[in-house]
Amino acid sequence: MDKAEPEMYASQKDNSSSTLEKLEIELLLQGVYDWCGYDFREYAYNSIRRRVLHLVHRENVGTISQLLDRVLHDPDCLRRLIEDFTINVTEMFRDPLFFRHFREKVVPILRTYPSIRIWHAGCSTGEEVYSMAILLHEEGLYEKTKIYATDINTTVLKLAKGGIFSIEHMKKYTSNYLKAGGKQAFSDYYTVVNNGVKFDSFLTENVIFAQHNLVTDKSFNEFHVILCRNVLIYFNKELQGKVHDLFHESLGMFGILGLGDKESISKHHANYYEPINVQRKLYRKVK
């Protein structure tokens, strides 16, 4: 046998295994969508693959196909999958310079409006929603603002509504707040309860928390500001384009779009916006 033949056979076997794995993942995602309507089929493949393999290990099943069987027959397993697939990484005043530039560049624009509608898409556990509420309060705009905070995951929405966060994070959050241009003591906004802190209820008086799926749901209002930070990075290019269509449709003329530090306006949509600050990923709709 030629020495190259075993290597060729091994390569073919690896390719076959990879193809089978991808097929199983596609069947899993299609099954979840058909069964309960959660659509992860256009999420970035490498990211979703890591989460699938993690679930296979955690659920102690031998294959991805066996994971699909369990997901379809065990509601608790389905819930764990959805919670794993919906990324929930956030913090108060995340990327402080984004909030500082929002305060300096966007707030003067918002002052000209009689009322303000903000959509925070993919709000997760709500830390950035409370951050924006604090910023608007300090700028005298919160009373005329309505914030729509949405996420696909109902579990994190419940946590967001509660407004209770770990006390261990307060040192970092206080630092973020000050770097973002905070105007008073950050501790004025919360009280210590047990091993956590609860933020003042007035910060959610003008907030509507609601479930919304960026993949399948439509526009539900016209907004002056849309914030969707560090969500699009988990979608493939086609889905990113669809979500940009949704945001463009949902923004009023001269509305503001804020993205995460690793995200940007798609090439197809670039002509519809002018940059307010490219580095901080703040854009204004111009057509």
CORCOR-V165960 format. One line per field, one symbol per residue. ss: DSSP state (a for helix, b for strand, c for the rest). phi: phi as a letter, one per 40 degrees, with the letter a starting at -180 (. if undefined). psi: psi as a letter, one per 40 degrees, with the letter a starting at -180 (. if undefined). A space follows every 10 residues. Layout:
ss=???
phi=???
psi=???
This chain:
ss=ccaaaaaaaa aaaaaaaaaa aaaaaaaaaa aaaaaacccc ccbcaaaaaa aaaaaaaacc cccaaaaaaa aaacaaaaaa aaaaaccccc cccccaaaaa aaaaaaaaaa cccccbbbbb bcccccaaaa aaaaaaaacc caaabbbbbb bccaaaaaaa aacbbbaaaa aaaaaaaaac cccccaaaab bbbccbbbbc aaaaccbbbb bccccccccc ccbbbbbbcc caaabcaaaa aaaaaaaaaa bbbbbbbbbc ccccccaaaa aabbbbbccc cbbbbcc
phi=.cdccdcccc cccccccccc cccccccccc cccccbgcbb cbcdcccccd cccccdcccf bcaccccddc dcbbdccccc cccccccbba acfdfdcccc ccccbcddcc ccccabbbbb cgcfcgdccc ccccdccccg bccbbbbbbb accccccccc ccgbbccccc cccccddccc gdbacdccca bcbfbbbbcd cccbcbbbca cabccbcbcb abbcabbabg bcccbccccd ccccdccccc ccdgcbbbbc cbbaccdcbd ccbbccaccc gbbbcba
psi=hhdddddddd dddddddddd dddddddddd dddddeehhe dfihdddddd ddddddddef ididdddddd ddehdddddd dddddhhghi ihfhgddddd dddddddddd deidihhhhg hfebeedddd ddddddddef eddeihhhhi idhddddddd ddfhihdded ddddddddde fieahdeeei ihhbeaihih ddeedfhhhi hhhdddiiie ihidhhhghf ddeeiidddd ddddddddde hiheihhhii eeiihidded eeiihdhdde fhihhe.
